[in-house]
Amino acid sequence: MQVAKLSVKTKCEMPLCKNNAAYQFCADNGDKLNSLNLCEDCVKELYRQIGKLLTPKSPKNILSGKRGKESV
């Protein structure tokens, strides 16, 4: 997937949004006809919502186990 900043005036394609698009998302093959154009506000909100789903978990703390306490 490629993301590019738009230089032409285009409407945001998110339903109920009336802003002008600022970013274009398209497949790696560069097919601009099947792209998604979103405004900056919608991209930020999408980023926040994806972050809630795909937040990485922190690694296990190796010092908090029984073995870590004995060696200290």
C-alpha positions in Angstrom: 0.0 0.0 0.0 1.2 3.5 -0.8 0.2 6.8 0.8 0.6 10.1 -1.0 -0.3 13.7 -0.2 -2.8 15.0 -2.7 -2.0 18.2 -4.7 -5.4 18.3 -6.5 -8.7 19.3 -5.0 -10.7 16.2 -4.3 -13.6 15.3 -1.9 -13.0 13.1 1.1 -14.5 9.7 0.5 -15.5 9.0 4.1 -19.3 8.9 4.4 -20.8 12.1 5.9 -17.5 14.0 5.6 -17.6 17.2 3.5 -13.9 18.1 3.7 -11.4 18.1 0.9 -9.1 15.1 0.7 -5.5 15.5 1.7 -4.2 12.0 1.3 -4.5 9.2 -1.2 -4.2 5.5 -0.4 -3.6 3.1 -3.3 -2.3 -0.4 -3.9 1.4 -1.1 -4.5 0.7 -1.5 -8.2 0.0 2.3 -8.4 -3.7 1.9 -9.5 -5.0 5.4 -8.8 -8.5 4.6 -10.2 -9.1 2.3 -7.2 -7.6 4.5 -4.5 -9.1 5.9 -1.3 -9.0 9.7 -0.8 -9.3 11.0 2.8 -9.0 14.3 4.5 -6.6 15.0 7.4 -9.3 14.7 10.1 -10.5 11.3 8.8 -6.9 10.0 8.6 -6.2 11.0 12.2 -9.4 9.4 13.4 -8.7 6.3 11.4 -5.2 6.2 13.0 -6.7 6.5 16.5 -9.2 3.7 15.9 -6.6 1.3 14.3 -4.3 2.0 17.3 -7.0 0.7 19.6 -7.1 -2.6 17.7 -3.4 -3.1 16.8 -1.5 -1.8 19.8 1.5 -4.1 20.4 1.8 -5.7 23.8 4.9 -5.1 25.9 7.4 -8.0 26.3 7.4 -10.0 29.5 9.7 -8.7 32.2 12.3 -11.3 32.8 13.2 -9.7 36.2 9.8 -10.2 37.7 9.8 -14.0 37.8 11.0 -16.3 40.6 14.3 -16.8 38.9 15.0 -13.0 38.8 14.4 -12.6 42.5 16.7 -15.4 43.5 19.7 -14.1 41.5 19.4 -10.5 42.9 
